[in-house]
Amino acid sequence: RGGWVLYSSIASYRSVWGSNSARYVAKGVNGTFILAATGIDINYFQVSGSLGADGKGNVTVATIHTTNYTGFIKRVWGAPNPSVNHLIIVPRGGTYEQLYSTDTDSDYHRITGLSSVDHLVYIMFATANGGYVPNSVFESIMDKYLNG
């Protein structure tokens, strides 16, 4: 169940994310990557890789909510290179757990408890010079994505 999705400029796929009906669309443009998946049958969603911050900077996480959705935030910021910001959006009401590395060189970020979730959105973006992005900006991004 599950599989790899590589960051790319644009892609639209039928996927074997545990279901023959799973589909996802991935698009990367101007320092932002968006993945929207539907028809999924997975237990967790995970991001991993090396960031190159080499232990400099900070890792912070948060959880935000709308009426129908929960957003899980992970930021790696404060290093001399660009910050890396994740927003993973899932339907509200599940029993989720957010796991992450506190090492600024690791992109590890996992949301578990997704066995009853059939869709999710992942948004990753960078900011110059290790800039910090407050929760209010993530809330605005989530609102714009969900409500156009």
Secondary structure, DSSP 8 states (H G I E B T S, - for coil): --------SEEEEE--SSSTT-EEEEEEETTEEEEEEES---SEEEE--B---TT-SEEEEEEEE-SSEEEEEEEEESSSS-EEEEEEEEETTS--EEEE---TTB--EEEE--TT--EEEEEEEEEGGG----HHHHHHHHHHHHH-
